[in-house]
């Protein structure tokens, strides 16, 4: 369920790091808790984002939730497909529902994040 | 599950959009057992109900239901309620879960009549069956002729052997029924309703869909569009306020308010820019804060983002350009006629 090569936050975001490139999304647990997602607000390419700070928001029918960045860096690419089809976040949160790709500025950020196994036990305990 | 006035209730079962669609196109079922019930009996029951509520009770026939409100003397809302006339000396009130103790105390304190007020919540579970296939679903389970029950009327009958008060009422903007049964029968009847609705694609529905459905239908939710600080006139509920029916609690305050002119009024709006309005967001007019959002949501039926807000009365008419502050960004919106959604008759 939770890809081994991703790293996870307590706020239910994931990051996949390849070299100095990172892809950020929200977890399956997060999309399930939010319900039907109808709107995604994301930063523009070139924006600087900081670990632990809000990089945007997702809205379900019921509520709005901030997305907290798992790592710091500069936004290289934004998933524009989500503007017209936010439901992708519900159907494929770990794949086609990625939010932004960034260039990492502080690779050491990864050290504080959880592995897939740690995240699964974290959400298990949260339930 | 969320805590809702002490009741553990699901926000959603299969998903708000799917549940919402089921009610608009087929049938959806809600466990609304959290709703409170108050029974008023005795020779002067009608006089007491008339004194504590805004709508006219005198004209109500046995088997009819009216939407109404309980007011404080200062004109603010204690609650919005349904009044069912069971007999000349028996009225059945359905009230909001979180207000039921307060409502009961309020009515009891006002009881200077030969009437008894009974807190009946623990004796009733309530299941709402809503949608264009609601009648076809429920009719399988009862000998009561549902086609003979008009909108906002009710009969005492049975559902699969359980004594049931069957009312053609709802909080969704669709046709449908709300049935009141003994709590010990609730689980069995819930199962029967789900089985009977299977051929119509019945969905169990949670609080989330209940909110989007009532919002599209332009119905107020206590704690949002109305509360102790808001009068029914401000909330656009003039149609349930019968100022000429005689004395009732809050009447003097409403008369004064009407004479002086309303300061603010509820308005429906639609977002024009990208963004969803949520409860509590500021509403701006011509560059200055002027009101607040009471409810806001995407409308699954209309595919637009809609909401209600309070505005200065002079600006509350449809067609006014407003801005909703969505996380400190002004987003364009416009006031519109309500209800946002009306079912085809």
Interface residues (C-beta under 8 A of the other chain):
Chain A: X35 X36 X38 X39 X41 X57 X59 X60 X61 X62 X63 X64
Chain B: X11 X12 X15 X16 X17 X18 X20 X208 X211 X212 X274 X275 X276 X278 X297 X298 X300 X327
